[in-house]
Amino acid sequence: MSLKASYTFIAPLYDLVLERATRRARALSLRPLASAPAGTVLVAGVGTGLDLPHLPTVHHYVGLDLTSAMLSRSLPRAAAHRYTPVQGSAMALPFADHQFDHTVLHLILAVVPDPTQALSEALRVTRPGGRLHVFDKFLRPGQRAVLRRALTPLSGRIATRMDVVLEDLLSTRADAIVEHDEPALAGGWFRRVVIRKV
């Protein structure tokens, strides 16, 4: 099953599984946007719009998702915002360089088949001085996590990878500076990270 087909299938169940478990972590990750000057924000992998209730109304938001099923479910949550839904891939963003003041990457880098490419694309479309607001599950450098790594070939085809190391994704990026990094959920497996685009 392709990732697009998988997420089309699970769209009706997505909120039941994730909304309550991730609500506080999402809100904390997005809090810095409340004090940022009005701008344009990309929410890459917007899904059913679980981030939207935590976003300040001052910005214009573009919500990108791979499936129309997810995007259609995001629309009711976007009622209070200036919001444009766009269907597309986080690994080949259909946007110009430096188009966004901020990019939100919540539970997307560990979902896509190529997280390095997705991060590269997010940095490409974010203006210098802008920030990436990341909330996701990452292994620490050198962490063995034998079971998570063993399950990734299967879990990655259905919904999500469990073997992504953020430091590996950033290792060749001179244009990305980590400004904040803290545990979010599951004993630090999930982290909240702010990355400044240089």
C-alpha positions, 0 to 999 in steps of 0.5 A, a space after each residue: 500500500 502506498 503512503 498516499 493510499 494508507 493516509 486516505 484510508 486512515 483519515 477518518 481515524 486519524 483524529 481519534 488516535 492522535 488529537 488528545 495524545 499530541 494536543 499539548 505538545 502541538 500547542 507548545 511547539 506553535 506558541 512562538 508563532 503568537 509573538 512573530 510578526 504577521 507573515 505567511 506560514 506553511 503547515 507541511 503535512 497539515 493532515 486533518 488540521 490538528 495544529 490549526 486550533 493552536 495557531 494565532 490568527 495573525 498569519 496567513 497559512 498554507 496547509 499542504 497534504 498528500 491527500 485530499 481526504 486529509 485536506 478536506 478534514 482540515 477545512 472546518 478547523 481553519 474557519 478562523 484563519 486565512 487558510 489555503 489548502 494545497 495538495 502536494 508532497 512534502 518532498 517536492 513542495 510546489 512553492 518558490 524559494 524563500 516563500 514562507 516566514 515560518 514552516 511547521 513540520 509536525 509529525 511529517 519528517 518521520 512519515 515521508 519516505 525520504 526525510 532528508 529531502 523533506 527537510 531540504 525542501 522545507 528549508 528551501 521554501 523558508 526565508 533566511 531568518 525564518 524558522 522551522 517548528 518541528 514536532 516529531 519522533 527522533 532517535 538520538 545519535 547512536 541510539 540502538 533502538 533495535 525494535 524500532 529500527 526493525 519495525 520501520 520497514 513495515 511501519 514506514 509503508 503503513 504510516 510512519 518511520 521509527 528510525 529517523 535521527 534529526 542530527 543526521 538530517 541536519 549534519 550537512 545543512 550549514 543553513 540550519 541552526 537548532 535554536 531549541 530542542 526539548 523532549 515532548 512525549 514518550 520519554 523524549 522519543 518525541 521532541 520539540 525543535 526550533 530550527 532557524 534558517 540561515 
